[in-house]
Amino acid sequence: MLNLIFIHGVNAQTTGYSNSLFRNILKAYKSQLRQRGLTRPAITQAARRLVQKEILWAHRTTDLSNRFLTLQYDVAPRKGKWNFILKGIDPLVIQTLFYVKDKGHKTGPMGVLKTVHREFKRACSNHPERVVVIAHSLGSVISFDYLFGFRKYQLDPRRTVDAFITLGSPIPLFTSAMGYVENPVAKPKNLKRWVNIIDPDDGVARFCQRHFRKLVVEDLELNTGWDPIGAHTGYWKSAVVAENIAKRLIAWEL
């Protein structure tokens, strides 16, 4: 079995957020195997190896966001025509700042990484053979911290991750803010490869390879939308993204 473990970014707290992308990966995977001449039974058997797993972490900030929105917008309604936009942005900012604060606790609770650690182990409990992590936006930052072992809760060094695939990732912004514009970190021995999928029109995503001296990152440019916000959320439904992920899964002989 091959576990595809999806980790979402901000404002994604509903089970099934990765369904569209997983279905597209599965469809592209079967199509590409068909083009290679595999029989229908062989394709069906190969596709059954792909297992979808999701990790949810944003619920850690739900109470904080709800209380903030109540005080800011409901107790004494603000004047302004853009409040509906601000009410959508504020929870995203809170989630981001909460994680920055949370991961800074060296001995404290670290709720987000603790949740990821627990759910990661659970995701691998039934099908422990192979793992690919697919993470979007802030979820890619959280996954990076977890896979590279920067905090108390981190990936078991005995667990091999075949690929770390980031979508719309702002990782270089976070590492640069920590003082590492050209990061000297080395790839963990139990992480085989890192592919960073980026739409240059994405207002959040950044190229990664140029910011890391000692590890190889494949920056893969794909079109997921025409505007900064649409491009950033478009990875989840993009057939092109799914096709490229499926192509690499086959090429890596997973």
Buried (B, 14 or more C-beta within 10 A) or exposed (E): EBBBBBBBBBBBBEEEBBEBBBEBBBBBBBEBBEEEEBEEEEBEEBBEBBBBBBBBBBEBBEEBBEEBBEEBBEEEEEEEEEEEEBBEEBBBEBBBEBBBEBBEEEEEEBBBBBBBBEBBEEBBEEBEEBBBBBBBBBBBBBBBBBBBBBBBBBBEEEBBBBBBBBBBBBBBBBBBEEEBEEBEBEBBEBBBBBBBBBBEBBEBBBBBEEBBEEBEBBBBEBEBBEEEEBBBBBBBBBEBBBBBBBEBBBEBEB
